[in-house]
Amino acid sequence: MQVVFDINPLYPPRTGIGHYTARLAENLLQDDAFQLIGAGLFNSLDSKMIHALIKAGYPDQQTNQATPSLEKQLSAIEVLRNILRSVPLVRSVKQGIANRTNIRIAKQFPDAVFWVPNYICPPVDNPSVVTIHDLSHLRFKEVHPNARIKWLEKGLADSIERATKLIAVSEFTRQEIVNLFGAKEEKIQIVSPGVGPEFFQQYTEDQLNQSRKKYHLPENYLLSVGTLEPRKNLSGLLKAFQQLPKKLRSLYPLVLVGAKGWGHNRLDEDVERLERQGELLRLGYVPQNELPLVYKNATLLAYMSIYEGFGMPIAEAMAAGVPVVCSDISAMPEVAKDTALLANPHAPESIAECLQRLIEEPEFRKKCISSGRIEAKEHTWTNSAIRLKEILLGSV
C-alpha cells in the first residue's frame, strides 16, 4: 500500500507532533506492506530519504547509514526552510508552497492514501487520514500566536470535512472534534502517542550518576518537561513551587526540561530569580536518548498544563518509574488514570499540596510508581503503529 505523508513535522528541532510523526513513520518504513512517500516543501522523498530525515532529528541515534548524497539533500532542504523563516507571513507562504507540492505529488501517486500528521489536509483527491492532536487554539486562544490560530481557523474545518478518516490522540480529543465541529464519532479513530522502550529500560547506577554529573542535577528534584510556552502553565507551577516550605524548595529544586517556545519570555523574571536562589535549574532541550535518565533521577514529574490532547510526559514518567502530579482537566486524567495525583492547574495551592504529599509520603510515592509502570505498558509505539496501519488500510 502506498502512503504519502507530510514530512514537515520531521525537521529538527522536533516538537511533540514531530516526535509522534517520526516514530509512526519509522514503524511504517519497517513494514513491507507499506510504501512510504514523503511530501516535503518542494519535492517528494523516498524511503531512504525519509529514514535519513528521521535520524537527523535523533542525532544521538545516528547509524551512519545516510550517504553523503542524502546528507547533502537534507542540508539543502534545511537551507531552504531557513530562508523561508525570514519571509513575512511565513506560515501562509510555506503552506501555499506545500499545498502545491502536495497536490503534484498526490497526482503522481493517485492510488496512495494521504496521511496528514499535523491537522491541515492539502486539497488532494486521494483518500486522506488526518491526525488532530488537540483543539486548544479554540479553547485557549490567548496561549497561541496569532499566526498559528489563523492557520488553523482557515483550514481545519475544511480538513475535517474532506478527510476520509480522522485520527484523535485521545478519547478526550475525539469528543472535542465531535462537539466543536460536528464530526461523526465513527469517522474518528484513536491513535495515541507511544512511549519508547528507552523509558522502560533499567539503567545502572553508573549511568544514572553520569547523567547527574553531565546536567549538574541535585540528588533529589521535581521535574517539569515540555516546551516553554504559556499553554504548559509553567507560571502556575512556579507559583505553586514557591508556596512549598523553603526547606523543601532547597532539598527538592525544580528542574525544567524543554526548548523555548512562543511566549517563553513572560516567565524569564521568575525563572531567573529562582535560579539565583539555587531553587531552579533550566536544562533546555535534552536529547531523546538522555531524557529517560533525567526522568529516572527525578523525585516526581509535575505537569500542570491548562490543556492537552494527550500529555506525553505523563506516560513517559510512568514508564520511567516516576510518580506524577498533573492537571485534572482535558486528556491528562485519561492518560494518568488512577496512578497520579490530580491538581487544579488554576489553583497554585492545589498543586503545592499535591507536590508536598508526594515528597513527604514515600510509601504513597511507591504505590504511584508501581501502578504507573503497569498503566504505561498500554502506551507503546508498536501498539500505536498497528492501529494506524489498520486505519490507513481501511481508508481506501
matplotlib code that plots the C-alpha trace (Angstrom):
import matplotlib.pyplot as plt

x = [0.0, 1.3, 1.1, 2.0, 2.6, 3.6, 7.2, 7.4, 7.0, 10.1, 12.5, 14.6, 14.2, 11.1, 8.0, 5.8, 4.0, 7.3, 8.2, 4.8, 5.2, 8.8, 8.0, 5.0, 6.7, 9.7, 7.4, 5.7, 9.1, 9.8, 6.6, 6.9, 3.2, 3.6, 5.5, 6.1, 6.5, 7.4, 5.8, 8.1, 8.0, 9.5, 9.7, 9.0, 11.3, 11.7, 12.1, 15.9, 15.5, 12.7, 14.8, 17.7, 15.4, 14.0, 17.6, 18.6, 16.1, 17.8, 21.5, 22.4, 21.0, 22.8, 23.8, 25.9, 23.8, 23.0, 25.1, 26.8, 24.3, 21.4, 23.0, 23.6, 19.9, 18.8, 21.1, 19.8, 16.2, 17.1, 18.7, 15.5, 13.5, 15.8, 15.3, 11.5, 11.7, 12.8, 9.8, 6.9, 3.7, 5.9, 3.2, 0.9, 3.7, 5.0, 1.5, 0.9, 4.1, 3.5, -0.1, 1.1, 3.8, 1.4, -1.1, 1.6, 2.9, -0.6, -1.3, 1.9, 0.5, -3.3, -3.8, -2.0, -3.6, -2.5, -1.6, -1.5, 0.0, -0.4, -4.0, -4.4, -5.0, -4.0, -6.7, -6.0, -8.3, -6.7, -8.3, -6.9, -6.3, -5.8, -4.4, -5.7, -3.7, -5.8, -8.1, -6.5, -6.5, -10.3, -10.4, -7.4, -6.6, -4.5, -1.8, -1.2, 0.5, -2.0, -0.3, -1.0, -4.6, -5.3, -3.7, -5.9, -9.1, -8.6, -8.0, -9.1, -12.9, -12.4, -9.8, -12.1, -14.9, -12.8, -10.8, -11.8, -10.8, -9.8, -7.3, -7.5, -4.8, -7.2, -10.9, -11.0, -9.7, -12.2, -15.1, -13.7, -13.8, -17.4, -18.5, -16.7, -17.0, -20.0, -17.9, -19.4, -17.8, -17.4, -15.3, -12.7, -10.3, -7.8, -4.0, -2.3, 1.4, 3.6, 6.4, 9.8, 11.5, 14.2, 11.8, 11.0, 14.7, 16.5, 19.7, 22.8, 23.7, 26.7, 24.6, 22.3, 25.3, 26.8, 23.5, 23.5, 27.1, 26.5, 23.5, 24.6, 21.5, 20.9, 20.3, 16.5, 14.4, 11.0, 10.9, 9.0, 9.1, 7.7, 8.2, 8.4, 5.2, 2.1, -0.1, 2.2, 1.3, 4.8, 3.7, 1.2, 3.8, 6.3, 3.7, 2.9, 6.5, 7.1, 4.3, 6.3, 8.3, 11.7, 13.4, 11.6, 12.5, 16.1, 16.1, 13.9, 14.6, 12.6, 14.3, 12.9, 13.5, 12.3, 13.2, 12.0, 8.7, 6.3, 5.8, 8.5, 9.9, 6.9, 8.5, 12.1, 12.0, 10.6, 12.8, 16.0, 15.1, 14.7, 17.9, 19.8, 18.3, 19.5, 15.9, 15.6, 17.7, 17.0, 18.3, 16.8, 16.5, 17.7, 18.4, 16.0, 18.5, 19.4, 15.9, 14.9, 17.9, 16.8, 13.3, 14.6, 16.7, 13.7, 11.7, 8.5, 7.1, 4.9, 2.9, 0.4, -0.7, -4.0, -5.0, -3.6, -4.8, -2.8, 0.1, 3.2, 5.4, 2.9, 3.2, 7.0, 7.3, 5.0, 7.1, 10.3, 9.0, 8.5, 5.3, 3.2, 1.3, -0.7, -3.7, -7.2, -8.6, -8.7, -6.9, -4.5, -6.6, -7.3, -3.6, -2.7, -5.8, -5.6, -1.8, -1.2, -2.2, -4.5, -4.5, -6.4, -3.9, -5.5, -5.1, -1.4, -2.4, -3.9, -0.7, 1.5, -0.5, 0.0, 3.7, 4.2, 2.3, 4.4, 7.6, 6.7, 4.9, 7.4, 5.0, 2.4, 5.1, 6.0, 2.3, 2.1, 5.3, 4.0, 0.6, 2.1, 4.5, 1.6, -0.5, 2.4, 2.7, -0.6, 1.2, 3.8, 4.7, 4.2, 0.5, 0.0, 1.5, -0.7, -3.7, -2.5, -1.9, -5.5, -6.9, -4.8, -5.8, -9.4, -9.5, -9.1]
y = [0.0, 3.5, 6.2, 9.8, 11.8, 15.4, 15.3, 18.8, 17.9, 15.7, 18.6, 19.2, 20.6, 18.5, 19.3, 16.6, 16.3, 15.8, 13.0, 11.4, 11.6, 10.2, 7.2, 6.2, 6.8, 4.7, 1.8, 2.1, 2.0, -1.3, -2.9, -4.3, -3.9, -0.1, 2.1, 5.5, 8.6, 11.8, 15.1, 18.0, 21.7, 21.3, 17.7, 14.1, 11.9, 8.1, 5.7, 6.2, 9.9, 9.6, 7.3, 9.8, 12.7, 10.7, 10.0, 13.6, 14.5, 12.0, 12.8, 10.6, 7.6, 8.1, 4.8, 6.4, 4.7, 8.0, 8.5, 11.9, 12.4, 12.0, 14.3, 16.9, 16.9, 17.1, 20.1, 21.8, 21.4, 22.8, 25.8, 26.5, 26.2, 28.8, 31.2, 30.8, 31.7, 35.2, 35.8, 37.9, 35.8, 32.8, 30.3, 31.3, 31.3, 27.9, 26.5, 27.7, 26.2, 22.9, 22.7, 23.0, 20.4, 18.0, 18.3, 17.5, 14.5, 13.2, 13.2, 11.2, 8.6, 8.6, 5.3, 6.4, 7.3, 10.8, 10.8, 14.2, 14.0, 17.7, 19.0, 20.5, 18.3, 19.7, 19.8, 16.4, 13.9, 10.9, 9.2, 11.1, 10.4, 13.5, 13.5, 16.1, 16.4, 19.0, 21.9, 24.3, 27.1, 27.2, 26.8, 29.0, 31.4, 33.5, 30.9, 30.7, 33.1, 34.8, 33.2, 29.7, 30.5, 32.0, 29.0, 26.5, 28.6, 28.9, 25.3, 23.0, 22.9, 22.1, 19.5, 17.7, 17.8, 16.4, 13.8, 10.2, 9.3, 11.4, 10.4, 11.8, 11.1, 10.5, 10.0, 13.5, 14.9, 12.8, 14.3, 17.8, 17.2, 15.9, 18.8, 21.7, 20.6, 18.2, 15.3, 11.8, 9.7, 6.7, 8.8, 9.4, 6.7, 7.0, 6.6, 7.7, 8.5, 5.7, 5.5, 4.4, 1.3, 3.6, 4.8, 1.3, 0.3, -0.3, 1.7, 1.1, 3.3, 4.4, 5.6, 7.5, 9.1, 10.1, 11.9, 13.7, 14.9, 15.9, 18.1, 19.1, 17.5, 17.5, 14.3, 15.0, 17.3, 18.0, 17.6, 19.6, 18.5, 20.5, 23.3, 26.6, 28.2, 29.6, 26.5, 24.4, 26.7, 26.9, 30.2, 28.2, 25.6, 28.3, 29.9, 26.5, 25.7, 28.9, 28.0, 25.0, 25.4, 26.9, 23.8, 21.6, 24.0, 23.7, 19.9, 19.4, 22.1, 22.4, 21.2, 22.5, 20.5, 21.8, 24.2, 27.8, 28.2, 31.1, 33.5, 32.0, 35.4, 36.0, 33.6, 34.7, 37.0, 34.4, 31.6, 33.7, 34.7, 31.1, 30.1, 32.7, 31.3, 27.8, 26.5, 26.0, 24.5, 25.1, 22.4, 23.4, 20.7, 17.3, 14.6, 11.8, 9.1, 11.1, 12.1, 8.8, 9.2, 12.7, 11.3, 8.3, 10.6, 12.7, 12.5, 13.3, 14.9, 18.0, 18.5, 21.3, 22.2, 24.0, 21.9, 18.8, 16.5, 13.7, 14.7, 12.7, 13.4, 11.8, 8.5, 8.8, 9.4, 6.5, 4.2, 5.5, 4.8, 8.4, 9.4, 12.2, 15.3, 16.5, 18.7, 17.4, 18.6, 17.7, 14.5, 14.3, 12.2, 9.9, 9.2, 9.1, 7.0, 6.5, 6.4, 10.1, 12.9, 15.3, 19.1, 22.1, 23.9, 27.2, 26.9, 27.0, 25.9, 22.7, 22.0, 22.7, 20.4, 17.5, 18.2, 18.2, 15.0, 13.1, 14.5, 13.7, 10.3, 7.7, 4.8, 6.6, 7.5, 3.8, 3.0, 5.6, 4.3, 0.7, 1.4, 3.9, 1.3, -1.1, 1.6, 2.8, -0.6, 0.2, 3.1, 1.7, 2.9, -0.7, -0.6, 2.8, 1.9, -1.2, 1.0, 3.5, 0.7, -0.6, 2.9, 3.5, 0.2, 0.9, 4.3, 3.0]
z = [0.0, -0.9, 1.7, 1.0, 4.2, 5.2, 6.3, 7.6, 11.3, 11.0, 10.6, 13.8, 16.3, 16.7, 18.7, 20.2, 16.8, 15.1, 17.5, 17.0, 13.2, 13.3, 15.5, 13.5, 10.1, 11.3, 12.1, 8.7, 6.9, 8.6, 7.2, 3.7, 3.2, 3.1, 0.6, 2.2, 0.1, 1.9, 0.7, 1.5, 0.9, -2.6, -3.6, -2.6, -0.5, -1.0, 1.9, 2.2, 2.5, 5.0, 7.1, 6.9, 7.9, 10.9, 12.1, 11.5, 14.3, 16.6, 16.1, 19.1, 17.3, 14.0, 12.4, 9.7, 7.0, 5.3, 2.2, 1.5, -1.2, 1.2, 3.7, 1.1, 0.0, 3.6, 4.2, 1.1, 2.3, 5.7, 4.0, 2.1, 5.3, 7.0, 4.1, 4.4, 8.1, 7.1, 4.8, 6.2, 6.8, 6.6, 7.7, 4.8, 2.3, 3.5, 3.4, -0.1, -1.4, 0.5, -0.9, -4.5, -3.9, -2.1, -5.0, -7.5, -5.5, -4.9, -8.7, -9.2, -6.8, -7.4, -5.6, -2.4, 0.9, 2.1, 5.8, 7.4, 10.9, 11.6, 11.2, 7.8, 4.8, 1.4, -1.3, -2.9, -4.4, -2.7, 0.3, 3.3, 7.0, 9.2, 12.7, 15.1, 18.3, 20.3, 19.8, 22.3, 19.7, 20.1, 23.9, 24.9, 22.1, 24.5, 24.7, 20.9, 18.5, 16.1, 13.0, 14.3, 15.2, 11.8, 10.0, 11.9, 11.7, 7.9, 7.2, 9.9, 9.4, 5.7, 6.5, 8.9, 6.4, 3.5, 5.4, 4.7, 8.3, 11.3, 14.0, 17.5, 20.1, 22.9, 23.7, 25.0, 21.7, 19.8, 21.8, 21.3, 17.5, 17.7, 19.9, 18.2, 14.6, 14.5, 13.1, 13.4, 16.1, 13.8, 11.4, 14.2, 15.4, 18.2, 17.8, 21.0, 21.2, 22.5, 24.9, 23.6, 25.1, 26.4, 29.1, 30.3, 30.3, 33.5, 33.8, 36.0, 38.9, 37.0, 34.1, 36.4, 38.1, 34.7, 33.9, 37.2, 36.6, 33.0, 33.8, 37.3, 38.7, 42.5, 44.4, 44.5, 42.3, 40.9, 37.1, 34.5, 30.9, 27.9, 25.6, 27.5, 26.3, 28.0, 27.5, 29.6, 32.6, 33.9, 35.6, 37.7, 38.6, 39.6, 41.9, 43.5, 43.9, 45.8, 48.2, 49.4, 52.6, 51.9, 53.2, 50.7, 47.8, 48.8, 49.1, 46.0, 43.5, 40.2, 37.1, 33.7, 30.5, 27.2, 24.4, 24.5, 22.7, 21.9, 24.8, 27.0, 27.9, 30.1, 32.6, 32.5, 35.5, 37.9, 36.5, 36.8, 40.4, 41.4, 39.6, 41.6, 44.8, 43.8, 43.7, 40.0, 37.2, 33.5, 31.2, 27.9, 25.2, 26.3, 23.6, 23.4, 24.4, 27.6, 28.6, 30.3, 32.7, 33.6, 34.3, 36.3, 38.6, 39.4, 42.6, 40.7, 37.5, 37.7, 34.5, 35.0, 31.5, 31.1, 28.1, 26.5, 23.7, 25.4, 27.6, 26.6, 29.6, 31.9, 30.1, 29.8, 33.5, 34.4, 32.2, 33.8, 37.3, 38.3, 40.2, 38.6, 39.7, 36.7, 35.8, 36.5, 33.1, 29.4, 28.4, 31.3, 33.7, 30.8, 30.4, 34.1, 35.1, 38.9, 39.0, 39.6, 41.9, 40.0, 40.8, 39.6, 37.3, 38.0, 41.8, 42.9, 46.4, 44.9, 43.0, 46.0, 48.2, 45.8, 45.3, 49.1, 49.6, 47.0, 48.5, 52.1, 51.7, 50.4, 50.7, 48.7, 46.1, 45.7, 45.1, 42.4, 40.8, 40.7, 39.3, 36.8, 35.3, 34.7, 33.0, 30.9, 29.2, 27.3, 25.6, 23.1, 19.6, 18.4, 19.5, 18.1, 14.7, 14.5, 15.0, 12.4, 9.8, 10.3, 9.7, 6.6, 5.1, 6.0, 4.3, 0.7]

ax = plt.figure().add_subplot(projection="3d")
ax.plot(x, y, z, "-o")
ax.set_aspect("equal")
plt.show()
